[in-house]
Amino acid sequence: MSENIFRACKETNVPRLIVASSVHCHNIKYLENANYTNYINIKTPTNPSSFYGKDKFKIEDLGKNYSKFYGVVCIRFGGIEKVDMCFWKTNLGITHSDCVGLIEHIINLETIKTKFQKIYGLSKSDNSVFNLKNNLNWEPKDDLTEFYNKHQNFNVK
């Protein structure tokens, strides 16, 4: 199904496609359980430990191949948190407002540095192992620890 979307974008001259990928392109269980001290950036090799992560990585690879025809931005999302649906309670999340802001930012870009880009769709967190610097000049506005404490009376460790 994913390849059909990429092909349809090519046939209809879509200028840019935003692809929903996932932080699960990395071995999330390892990252959550290890005392990880190195930051993961968008160039860190992937090592998915689940079928979901492997499928997301394959979709990113398709995006890279199709980026010779149009712009492709793969967003590696964490769990999307909304005030009335705050259940992930992890450092691998993105608030609803940051998610909307990221997508609007990508849509409104006149150009992108290269035709294929990957970016982490995560809100700020003091405990995150992800380096959120990117070539699209997007920065999250929300802090996950503050978000959880404010909306769910939950303390992120």
Phi and psi in degrees as GROMACS dihedral restraints (atoms count N, CA, C in turn):
[ dihedral_restraints ]
;  ai    aj    ak    al  type     phi  dphi    fc
    3     4     5     6     1   -59.5    20    10
    4     5     6     7     1   -41.9    20    10
    6     7     8     9     1   -63.7    20    10
    7     8     9    10     1   -33.6    20    10
    9    10    11    12     1   -61.1    20    10
   10    11    12    13     1   -39.7    20    10
   12    13    14    15     1   -65.6    20    10
   13    14    15    16     1   -46.6    20    10
   15    16    17    18     1   -59.9    20    10
   16    17    18    19     1   -43.2    20    10
   18    19    20    21     1   -64.6    20    10
   19    20    21    22     1   -43.6    20    10
   21    22    23    24     1   -62.1    20    10
   22    23    24    25     1   -37.9    20    10
   24    25    26    27     1   -63.5    20    10
   25    26    27    28     1   -39.1    20    10
   27    28    29    30     1   -65.6    20    10
   28    29    30    31     1   -46.3    20    10
   30    31    32    33     1   -67.2    20    10
   31    32    33    34     1   -27.2    20    10
   33    34    35    36     1  -104.9    20    10
   34    35    36    37     1    11.1    20    10
   36    37    38    39     1    56.8    20    10
   37    38    39    40     1    43.0    20    10
   39    40    41    42     1   -66.2    20    10
   40    41    42    43     1   131.8    20    10
   42    43    44    45     1   -75.8    20    10
   43    44    45    46     1   -29.4    20    10
   45    46    47    48     1  -155.8    20    10
   46    47    48    49     1   137.9    20    10
   48    49    50    51     1  -118.8    20    10
   49    50    51    52     1   131.1    20    10
   51    52    53    54     1  -100.1    20    10
   52    53    54    55     1   123.1    20    10
   54    55    56    57     1  -109.9    20    10
   55    56    57    58     1   131.1    20    10
   57    58    59    60     1   -85.0    20    10
   58    59    60    61     1   107.1    20    10
   60    61    62    63     1  -106.6    20    10
   61    62    63    64     1  -157.9    20    10
   63    64    65    66     1  -153.5    20    10
   64    65    66    67     1   151.1    20    10
   66    67    68    69     1   -64.1    20    10
   67    68    69    70     1   -11.9    20    10
   69    70    71    72     1   -72.1    20    10
   70    71    72    73     1     1.2    20    10
   72    73    74    75     1   -64.6    20    10
   73    74    75    76     1   -19.0    20    10
   75    76    77    78     1  -101.8    20    10
   76    77    78    79     1   166.6    20    10
   78    79    80    81     1   -80.3    20    10
   79    80    81    82     1    87.0    20    10
   81    82    83    84     1   -64.0    20    10
   82    83    84    85     1   -40.2    20    10
   84    85    86    87     1   -58.8    20    10
   85    86    87    88     1   -41.2    20    10
   87    88    89    90     1   -63.5    20    10
   88    89    90    91     1   -45.3    20    10
   90    91    92    93     1   -64.2    20    10
   91    92    93    94     1   -38.0    20    10
   93    94    95    96     1   -70.9    20    10
   94    95    96    97     1   -32.3    20    10
   96    97    98    99     1   -96.7    20    10
   97    98    99   100     1   -17.0    20    10
   99   100   101   102     1   -93.4    20    10
  100   101   102   103     1   156.7    20    10
  102   103   104   105     1   -87.5    20    10
  103   104   105   106     1    72.9    20    10
  105   106   107   108     1   -75.6    20    10
  106   107   108   109     1   126.9    20    10
  108   109   110   111     1  -112.1    20    10
  109   110   111   112     1    -9.9    20    10
  111   112   113   114     1   -99.6    20    10
  112   113   114   115     1   140.0    20    10
  114   115   116   117     1   -78.3    20    10
  115   116   117   118     1   140.9    20    10
  117   118   119   120     1   -93.8    20    10
  118   119   120   121     1   129.7    20    10
  120   121   122   123     1  -118.0    20    10
  121   122   123   124     1   177.5    20    10
  123   124   125   126     1   -64.2    20    10
  124   125   126   127     1   -17.5    20    10
  126   127   128   129     1   -94.2    20    10
  127   128   129   130     1    -5.0    20    10
  129   130   131   132     1   -62.6    20    10
  130   131   132   133     1   130.4    20    10
  132   133   134   135     1   -57.0    20    10
  133   134   135   136     1   142.2    20    10
  135   136   137   138     1   -83.3    20    10
  136   137   138   139     1   155.0    20    10
  138   139   140   141     1  -152.1    20    10
  139   140   141   142     1    64.5    20    10
  141   142   143   144     1   -60.2    20    10
  142   143   144   145     1   141.0    20    10
  144   145   146   147     1  -109.0    20    10
  145   146   147   148     1     4.1    20    10
  147   148   149   150     1  -132.9    20    10
  148   149   150   151     1   161.8    20    10
  150   151   152   153     1   -62.8    20    10
  151   152   153   154     1   -37.3    20    10
  153   154   155   156     1   -58.2    20    10
  154   155   156   157     1   -50.2    20    10
  156   157   158   159     1   -62.4    20    10
  157   158   159   160     1   -39.9    20    10
  159   160   161   162     1   -65.5    20    10
  160   161   162   163     1   -40.5    20    10
  162   163   164   165     1   -64.1    20    10
  163   164   165   166     1   -41.8    20    10
  165   166   167   168     1   -63.5    20    10
  166   167   168   169     1   -39.8    20    10
  168   169   170   171     1   -64.0    20    10
  169   170   171   172     1   -40.8    20    10
  171   172   173   174     1   -61.8    20    10
  172   173   174   175     1   -38.5    20    10
  174   175   176   177     1   -65.9    20    10
  175   176   177   178     1   -40.2    20    10
  177   178   179   180     1   -61.0    20    10
  178   179   180   181     1   -40.5    20    10
  180   181   182   183     1   -63.6    20    10
  181   182   183   184     1   -40.9    20    10
  183   184   185   186     1   -60.2    20    10
  184   185   186   187     1   -43.5    20    10
  186   187   188   189     1   -58.6    20    10
  187   188   189   190     1   -42.2    20    10
  189   190   191   192     1   -61.4    20    10
  190   191   192   193     1   -42.7    20    10
  192   193   194   195     1   -65.2    20    10
  193   194   195   196     1   -39.8    20    10
  195   196   197   198     1   -81.9    20    10
  196   197   198   199     1    -9.8    20    10
  198   199   200   201     1   -68.2    20    10
  199   200   201   202     1    -9.0    20    10
  201   202   203   204     1   -73.6    20    10
  202   203   204   205     1   -13.4    20    10
  204   205   206   207     1  -103.2    20    10
  205   206   207   208     1   -28.2    20    10
  207   208   209   210     1  -163.4    20    10
  208   209   210   211     1   166.8    20    10
  210   211   212   213     1   -71.2    20    10
  211   212   213   214     1   139.2    20    10
  213   214   215   216     1  -130.9    20    10
  214   215   216   217     1   125.6    20    10
  216   217   218   219     1  -119.4    20    10
  217   218   219   220     1   117.2    20    10
  219   220   221   222     1   -97.8    20    10
  220   221   222   223     1   121.0    20    10
  222   223   224   225     1  -100.7    20    10
  223   224   225   226     1   117.3    20    10
  225   226   227   228     1   -86.5    20    10
  226   227   228   229     1    90.7    20    10
  228   229   230   231     1   -76.0    20    10
  229   230   231   232     1   149.2    20    10
  231   232   233   234     1   -95.4    20    10
  232   233   234   235     1  -165.1    20    10
  234   235   236   237     1   -67.7    20    10
  235   236   237   238     1   132.6    20    10
  237   238   239   240     1   -86.7    20    10
  238   239   240   241     1   123.0    20    10
  240   241   242   243     1  -105.1    20    10
  241   242   243   244     1   128.9    20    10
  243   244   245   246     1  -122.5    20    10
  244   245   246   247     1   147.5    20    10
  246   247   248   249     1   -52.6    20    10
  247   248   249   250     1   -42.7    20    10
  249   250   251   252     1   -89.3    20    10
  250   251   252   253     1     8.1    20    10
  252   253   254   255     1  -146.9    20    10
  253   254   255   256     1    51.0    20    10
  255   256   257   258     1   -93.2    20    10
  256   257   258   259     1    91.7    20    10
  258   259   260   261     1  -125.3    20    10
  259   260   261   262     1   -12.1    20    10
  261   262   263   264     1   -72.9    20    10
  262   263   264   265     1   -44.4    20    10
  264   265   266   267     1    47.4    20    10
  265   266   267   268     1    57.9    20    10
  267   268   269   270     1  -141.1    20    10
  268   269   270   271     1   165.2    20    10
  270   271   272   273     1   -82.1    20    10
  271   272   273   274     1     4.1    20    10
  273   274   275   276     1  -109.2    20    10
  274   275   276   277     1    40.3    20    10
  276   277   278   279     1  -117.6    20    10
  277   278   279   280     1   168.3    20    10
  279   280   281   282     1  -136.4    20    10
  280   281   282   283     1   132.5    20    10
  282   283   284   285     1   -70.0    20    10
  283   284   285   286     1   157.3    20    10
  285   286   287   288     1   -56.9    20    10
  286   287   288   289     1   -42.8    20    10
  288   289   290   291     1   -67.9    20    10
  289   290   291   292     1   -37.7    20    10
  291   292   293   294     1   -66.1    20    10
  292   293   294   295     1   -37.6    20    10
  294   295   296   297     1   -62.0    20    10
  295   296   297   298     1   -49.5    20    10
  297   298   299   300     1   -61.4    20    10
  298   299   300   301     1   -44.0    20    10
  300   301   302   303     1   -60.7    20    10
  301   302   303   304     1   -40.4    20    10
  303   304   305   306     1   -64.6    20    10
  304   305   306   307     1   -47.8    20    10
  306   307   308   309     1   -64.3    20    10
  307   308   309   310     1   -43.5    20    10
  309   310   311   312     1   -60.8    20    10
  310   311   312   313     1   -41.1    20    10
  312   313   314   315     1   -59.2    20    10
  313   314   315   316     1   -46.3    20    10
  315   316   317   318     1   -66.1    20    10
  316   317   318   319     1   -42.5    20    10
  318   319   320   321     1   -60.6    20    10
  319   320   321   322     1   -40.3    20    10
  321   322   323   324     1   -82.8    20    10
  322   323   324   325     1    -6.0    20    10
  324   325   326   327     1   -66.4    20    10
  325   326   327   328     1   130.7    20    10
  327   328   329   330     1   -68.5    20    10
  328   329   330   331     1   -46.7    20    10
  330   331   332   333     1  -139.2    20    10
  331   332   333   334     1   160.9    20    10
  333   334   335   336     1  -121.0    20    10
  334   335   336   337     1   149.3    20    10
  336   337   338   339     1   -53.0    20    10
  337   338   339   340     1   -49.9    20    10
  339   340   341   342     1  -127.6    20    10
  340   341   342   343     1   163.0    20    10
  342   343   344   345     1   -73.7    20    10
  343   344   345   346     1   -12.2    20    10
  345   346   347   348     1  -125.3    20    10
  346   347   348   349     1   123.3    20    10
  348   349   350   351     1  -134.4    20    10
  349   350   351   352     1   145.9    20    10
  351   352   353   354     1  -121.2    20    10
  352   353   354   355     1   144.9    20    10
  354   355   356   357     1  -148.4    20    10
  355   356   357   358     1   146.0    20    10
  357   358   359   360     1   -84.4    20    10
  358   359   360   361     1   129.0    20    10
  360   361   362   363     1   -95.9    20    10
  361   362   363   364     1    77.1    20    10
  363   364   365   366     1  -135.3    20    10
  364   365   366   367     1   146.6    20    10
  366   367   368   369     1   -82.5    20    10
  367   368   369   370     1   165.5    20    10
  369   370   371   372     1   -63.5    20    10
  370   371   372   373     1   146.1    20    10
  372   373   374   375     1  -158.2    20    10
  373   374   375   376     1   130.9    20    10
  375   376   377   378     1   -62.1    20    10
  376   377   378   379     1   -25.5    20    10
  378   379   380   381     1  -100.7    20    10
  379   380   381   382     1     7.9    20    10
  381   382   383   384     1   -73.5    20    10
  382   383   384   385     1   146.0    20    10
  384   385   386   387     1   -95.3    20    10
  385   386   387   388     1     1.6    20    10
  387   388   389   390     1   -97.8    20    10
  388   389   390   391     1   133.8    20    10
  390   391   392   393     1   -88.0    20    10
  391   392   393   394     1   118.1    20    10
  393   394   395   396     1   -90.8    20    10
  394   395   396   397     1     4.5    20    10
  396   397   398   399     1   -61.5    20    10
  397   398   399   400     1   143.1    20    10
  399   400   401   402     1  -152.3    20    10
  400   401   402   403     1   166.4    20    10
  402   403   404   405     1   -85.1    20    10
  403   404   405   406     1     0.0    20    10
  405   406   407   408     1  -100.8    20    10
  406   407   408   409     1     2.3    20    10
  408   409   410   411     1    56.7    20    10
  409   410   411   412     1    39.6    20    10
  411   412   413   414     1  -106.2    20    10
  412   413   414   415     1   138.7    20    10
  414   415   416   417     1  -130.9    20    10
  415   416   417   418     1   134.8    20    10
  417   418   419   420     1   -66.9    20    10
  418   419   420   421     1   149.0    20    10
  420   421   422   423     1   -95.5    20    10
  421   422   423   424     1   -30.5    20    10
  423   424   425   426     1   -94.0    20    10
  424   425   426   427     1   152.3    20    10
  426   427   428   429     1  -109.7    20    10
  427   428   429   430     1   124.9    20    10
  429   430   431   432     1   -63.9    20    10
  430   431   432   433     1   -39.4    20    10
  432   433   434   435     1   -61.2    20    10
  433   434   435   436     1   -47.3    20    10
  435   436   437   438     1   -62.4    20    10
  436   437   438   439     1   -41.1    20    10
  438   439   440   441     1   -59.4    20    10
  439   440   441   442     1   -50.3    20    10
  441   442   443   444     1   -64.9    20    10
  442   443   444   445     1   -43.1    20    10
  444   445   446   447     1   -64.5    20    10
  445   446   447   448     1   -36.9    20    10
  447   448   449   450     1   -74.6    20    10
  448   449   450   451     1   -42.3    20    10
  450   451   452   453     1   -97.8    20    10
  451   452   453   454     1   -23.5    20    10
  453   454   455   456     1  -131.0    20    10
  454   455   456   457     1     5.1    20    10
  456   457   458   459     1    51.8    20    10
  457   458   459   460     1    42.5    20    10
  459   460   461   462     1  -118.1    20    10
  460   461   462   463     1   129.6    20    10
  462   463   464   465     1   -97.8    20    10
  463   464   465   466     1   120.6    20    10
  465   466   467   468     1   -79.0    20    10
  466   467   468   469     1   130.3    20    10
